[in-house]
Amino acid sequence: MKEYQELSREELSALHAKLSGEYEEAKAKGLSLNMSRGKPAVSQLDMAMDIFDVFDSSSDMRTESGVDTRNYGELTGIPEAKRLMAEMVGVKAENVIVCGNASLTIMFDTVSRSMTHGVLGSTPWCKLDKVKFLCPVPGYDRHFAITQHFGIEMINVEMTPQGPDMDMVEKLVSTDASVKGIWCVPKYSNPQGYTYSDETVRRFANLKPAAEDFRIYWDNAYAIHDLYEDGGDSLLEILGECEKAGNPDMVYEFASTSKVSFAGSGIAALISSRANLEQMQKTMTLQTIGYDKINQLRHVRYFKNMDGLRAHMMKHAALMRPKFEAVLTVLERELAGAGIGTWTKPRGGYFISFDAMEGCAKAIVEKCKEAGVVLTGAGATFPYGKDPKDSNIRIAPSFPTQEEMAQATDLFVLCVKLVSVEKLLSQKD
């Protein structure tokens, strides 16, 4: 395929007329598809419906140690739920607190607690002149929304296939005491699907922060979300690496079963050092009498152990993989060699990251919307919703069917072509 940049003005004009006609035909089809968020499909949710058969009114609701999950107690989670979540991310159960249904809530509370009460005796952030967070970009919009909510200044750090630009991270963390944290999705990152290399994890563990209260916010949301049965990407366990490096308190890790069982009805955990967990417990005793232990026990009895989790996630993969491959097949067929876009090819997670020509993302997203396909808003993968290059678009293949996904991708590449031609024509003018 000839690169679009090599086309003459006459060739571009002819191509624009052809693509415009195809776009009008596409609009006439009346599509109504939503790829704006990484929602599990109905078929994925259906797979776990029998989790509700674990209990009935005659069930024994006591834990293995005899605790009645219907009553008060076990503030930090029942032991067997701690073990299950520990297995999921490869840590010791003693490093786990099992909370409610959403890891995002734990992240919000962790930032909020740091703002009002500081971190392990340090000055509360609300009393400081400036608080900054490092934000690998493109990244997860809800992370950025939390720090923006608290008025924390966000600094973009470029992502690479190996993880964040660690030269930049090391420099900023070691020289600026106002840098208090960094957001990370270390396995199958949102949106690129990158997994941090062993070297990147070790460099994180060996950081020498200027701020004693600096923390790595390690959102391990896709720890077991592999698309292929060969074991998927491997992520080095960071808590152990931090202990080896003499930085045992430097990480808050978060995980949940929101995309394993049910969104909003799973279980979520904070994984960290004893000192960090003890500080969290002091707040928890004021926030709650206890989280939903019945749901914790339900998940343990349903999944049982890591083997049970893996087997269930392979069912998810069997449904997700064809959708990802449908998107990648269309992108490769229609755009490879055209020089108007690049994209990632993840082996897990929930997203594909697409980079259009600079200055084109917003227009592509808008054209898709006009023709009935809703994408994540352009700019959403950057702090403050501002993509400096206006080029990144997050594609979420999970919710539509495989056939709908192919339809949506056909429209997407048509919009990419049309907007790119219009951009090149404007440059020639």
N, C-alpha and C positions, 0 to 999 in steps of 0.2 A: 504494500500500500504506500502511495506517495504521501509524504508529510504535507499537511495542510499549509504549513508556512512556505512551502516551495511552489504553491499554486499561484498562477498569475491572477491579476484582478478579474480578468474575463472568466477564468476557470472558477474563481470563488463566487462570482456573481451567478454563474450558471448553477453551481452547486447550491447556492442559497435559494434560488428559485425552486429547485427540486426538493430540498429539505423543507421549505416552507409549505409546499403542497402536501408533503407527507405528514407534517405537523397538524395541518388542518384536518386531514383524514383521521389522525389519531385522536384529536379532540372530539371528533364526531362519534367516536366509539362509546363515549360516556363512561370511561373508566372511573372507578372510585376505590382506590387502594391507598393504604396507609403504611408507610415504612419509616415513620418518624421516630419510633422508639423500639428498643429491644424487648418486645413483649413475647413471651412464649405463645405458640399457636394453641388453638383449642385442642388439637390432637395431642399435644404435649401435656396439657393439663389433664386430659382424660386418662392418661397413663397412670396417674397417681390416685385416682378416685378411690381405689380400694384401701387407701390409708385410713379411710373412715370406718372400715370394717375391723380395724384393730381393736376397738373398744365397743362394747355395748353396755347396757345398764347392769349387767352381772359381772363385768370385768374386774379383775384385781388391779387396782390403780396404784399399788405400792411399788416403790423402786426396789432394786435388788437388796438394798440395806434396810428395807422396811418402812421408808418414809411414805406417808400417804400424800400423793400429789394433789389431792383435792383440797388440802389444807395449807396453812402457812408453813414457812421453813424453806431451807435450801435456797437462800437469797441469790447465790451466784450460779445456780443451776444444779440439776441432779447429776451425780457423778458419771452415770452412763452417757448422758448427753454431752458432758465435757469430753469424755473419751472419744465419742463419735466425731465431734468437731475437731478435736486434736488430730485424729487420724486423717481427717479431710485435708488438713494443711501441713501435716508432718511435724507436729510439736508434742510436748508432754501435756497431759491433762491438767497438771498443776498450773500451767500458764494460760488457762482458758476460763473466762466467765461467759456463761450462756445467758443471753438477755431475752428480749422479745422477738419480734418477727423480722426486724429490718436492721441491717448493718448501717444504713444511712442514718438512722436515729442515733446509733452509738457514735458515729462520726460527729454528728451535730453536737451531741452532748459533750464529747471530748474537747471540741473546740470551745464550746460555751464555758465549760469548767475551767479551761485554761485562761479564758478571758476574765472570769470573775474571781478565781481562786489560785491561779498560777499552776505551775507544774512542780510537784515535789518541793514546795517551799519557796519557789522563785516568785518574783514580783508578778502579780496578776497582769495580764496583757492590757487590760483596760486602763491601767495606770501608766502605761508606757506611751511615749510620744509617737512611736512608729512600730508597727508589727507587719512583717512581710512573710509571704509563702511563695515557694517556688512551684511552678505549675508546668509540668511537661506538656507540650502541645504538638499536635492536637491532643485533647484530653477529654475527660468526663465532665459534662456541663454541670451536673449536680454538685460535684466537688467545688467547682468554681463559685457556684451559687452560695454555698455555705460560707466560704471565706469572704465573699462580697457582702453577705448579710451582716457580718460582724465588722465591716469596715477595714478588713485586712488587705493590704496592698499585695497584688499578685504580679509575679515576675515570670514571664515566659521563658521556658527552657526547651530547646529543640529536642524532639524525640528522634532516635535512630533505631534501626532494627535490633540493636543490642540493649536498648533502654535509653534513658535520658542522657544528654551530653554531660558526662561526669566531670569533664574538665571544668565546665561552667559551674556545676553543682558544687564541686569541691572548693572552687575559688570563692563563691558567694557565701557558702556556709562557714568557711573558715575565717573570713574577713569581715563579715557583717553580723553583729550581734542582734540586729533587729530581725534577721531571718530565723523564724521560729519553727518552720515546718516545710514539708514538701509532700504533695499528693502523688501517689503512685498506684497504678494498676499493673502489677508486675508480671502477671501471666495473661496472655491474650489481651493486651491492653485495649482499652476503649479509646479510639475507634480502630486502631491499625491492626490489632491482633498480634502485636509483637510480644515476645517473652524475654524478660531481662536475662542477659548472659550471666554465667557464673562470675566473670570478672566484674560486671556491673554490681552484682549483689555484694561481692566482697569489698568493692570500693565504697558502697553505701555503709557497710558495717564498720569500715575503718575511717569514716569521716571524723574530722576534728573540729567540731562546731565552736564558733566564737560564743554562742549562747548556750548556757548550761541546760536551758529548757527547750532546746531544739529537738524535734521529734520527726521521725519518718512515718507518714500516714500510709500504711501498706494495705491497700484495699484489694485483698486477694479474692475478688468476686468470681473469678472463672477458674479457680484452682483445679476443678475436676471436669471442666467443660471442654473436653477434647472432641474433635469432629471425626477422628479416625481411630481405629482399633489397635494401632501400633504403640499405644502408650502416650502419644501426644508429646508436647514440649515438656522439658524438664526444668523446674525452677528450684534453685538452691534455697534451702530453708534459712531465712534471714535471722531469726532469733538466736539460733546457735552460732551463726557467724558473728553476730554482735557480741555475744558472750566471749567468744574467742578473742575478739578485738578489744575487749575491755570496755565495751559500750552496752552493757546489758539492758539499760533503761531507754535506749534511743528509738525503739520501734513500738508503735501501736499498729497491730495487725487486725484486720476486720474480715469476717467471712459470714456467709449465710446460706440457707437452702432455698432462697427465694426463687431461683430458677432451677431447682432440683425437685421440690415438691410443689408448693404453691406460692405465688407472689402474694405477700400480705398475710400468709398463714404458715410460713416456715419458722425456722429458728435461726437466730443470729448470735455471733460471738465476738468478743474482744479477746485478742491473744496478746499477751505482753509479759513483762517482768513482774516479779512479786511486788516490788515497790509501786509500780504503776497501777497494778490491779488493786492493791490495798487503798491507794488514793481514790480510785473509782468507787470502791465499796463504801467509803465514807459518804459519798454523795447518794449512792443507790439506797442506803438505809433511809434516806429522807424522801427519795423519789417514789419508792414502791415498797410494798410489803412482800413482794415476790412476783416474778414473771410467771408465765403460763407453763407450769410444770407438767400438766396433763398433755399439752402439745409436745413438750420435750420428750416425754415418755412414749407418746404415740410415734414420733419420728424414730426413736431408738428401736422400738419393737418392729417397726415396718422395715427399716433399712438394715438393722442389726449391727452392721460393721462396714468397714471400707469395701469389702467385696460386694456387699449389697448395694452400696452407693455406686460403685463402678458399673455394676450390671445395669442399674437403672439409668445411669448416664449414657450408656451405650444405646439404650432405647431412644434417648433424646437425640443422640448423634445420628441415628438412622433416619430420623425425621428432618434434622437440620442440614445434614451434609448435602442432600440433593438440591436444596434451595441455594446454598452457598455456591455449589458447582454450577447451577443454572445461571446465576449472576456472572460468575467468572467466565463461563463459556461465551456469553453474549459480549462481555467487555473485550475479551480476547479476539473474538471474531470481528467485531465492528470497529474497535479502536486501536488495536495493536499496530504500531507503525505509523499511526496518523500524527503523532506528536502533539496531541491535544489533551492528553490525560495520562495519569499513572494511577495504579491502584495496588493495594496489598492483597496477599493471598494467604489469609490466616488458616492455621490448623486447629483453631478452636475459638471459643468466645462467641460473641453475638453480633459482630460488626465487620464490615469491610470499609476501609478508608479510601476515598477517591480524591485525587488532586487534579483539578482542572487547570486550564491556562489562568494565569494571574488576572484577576479582575472579572472572573466569569461565574463564580459559584452562586452568588445571589440571583443572577439572571437565570441560571440553569434551574435552580430550585423553584423559582417563580413560574417558569414555563412548564415545569412538571406539574405544579399545582393547578395551573390553568387547564391542563389536559387531564386532571383527575388523579394524579399520584402525589401524595403528600410525603415529603422528605423532612428530615431534621433541618431546622432553619440554618442557613449558611451563617457561619460565625459562632454557632453554638459550641463548637469544640475548642473555643478559645476563651480566656478570661474576658469578662465584660462583653462577651458576644462579638468581639472585634478580631476578625481574622485579618492580619496585616496585608496578606496577599489576596484576600477574597478568593481562595482557591479550594479550600477543603470542604468535602461533603461526606457525611457519614451515612452509609447504607446499612439498613437493618433488615436482613432477609428473613427473620424468624417468623413473623406473624402471618403473612400471606401464604397461600398454598404455593406449591412448586410452579404450577401453571401461571398463577397470578404473578409470581416473582419474575418469570420469564417475560410476561407481558410488560410489567413495570420496568424491567431493565431495558427492553426494546425502546420504550418511550424515553427512558433516561438517556440512553446513548444518542437518540435522535435529538434531544434537547442539548446535549453536550456538543454535538456536531453543529447544530444551528447557531448556538450562542458563540461558539468558537469562530465560525465563519464570519459572523457579524463583527466580532472583535477584530479579526484580521482585516476585514474590509474597512473598518473605521481607521485602522492604523495606516492602510494604504492611502486613504483619503487625506 
